[in-house]
Amino acid sequence: MAEVTDNPSLEDVLDSVGGKFFTVTFLTAKNEERVMNCRKGCKIGVVGTGGTYTSEQVRVYDVKIRQWRSFLKSRVISIRFKGEHKFK
């Protein structure tokens, strides 16, 4: 397993992934650990309407189930991007 080379903030890591694919591990509302391959900034299925989200929520497109999902920043365990753990 690759080690974290530095200690960037979660915000910095989320900004750096841009529209690229990444893997996030986080705790669900039921305290279950979930691993999701996803992408930010995707336009699939976007029609200009939608819900209201807080700054704590991160909206992503889950590529496995091909649906929009969100996770809470405070529940993130790790983010893997370009084959390395970027946040842990």
Buried (B, 14 or more C-beta within 10 A) or exposed (E): EEEEEEEBEBEEBBEBBEEEBBBBBBBEEEEEEBEBBBBBEBEEEEEEEEEEEEEEEBBBBBBEEEEBBBBBBEBBEBBBBEEEBBBB
